[in-house]
């Protein structure tokens, strides 16, 4: 070991969106946190170091250093943590990947995009507002739409999952973690072809 040598800087930032605390565990809105659990197992790290208002870890994926983040600021303030990490590691917005839930997709389905609007997602909305725009890749995990139009969307995404939905969304989260690794190792287009 060479003393005084700095660790390799992060080439990518992966942001898993959810809400902290036991109250929000096993809810649709925490599909991003479920994907974080899957990536922990896959790359052998624990996302548990508090930094920039997020639980974090540095991982090596495909030979690249990736800063993993689970913002602990609640969904609608996620951009604060991401902005601080981008500034510290000098990572461009195009190398920030978000993983979040999506009520417009069937449960467990994935949608990977190069950029785009927030689509009504408050976590993505805050990142867009605070981190320089819409030009970042995102992986969205389908959590299913509310059962009828009058159903309150917030109540839907924050309600505890049934056993069946939990299994389907968890499987989607595992695939989202694999898609994240594919984006970093092989690029966005192969990931979109394989997982969309």
Helices and strands as residue ranges (DSSP letters): E 12-16, G 22-24, G 28-30, H 31-43, E 49-51, E 54-61, E 64-71, G 75-77, H 78-89, G 93-95, E 96-102, E 110-113, H 122-131, E 138-142, H 153-158, H 163-186, H 188-195
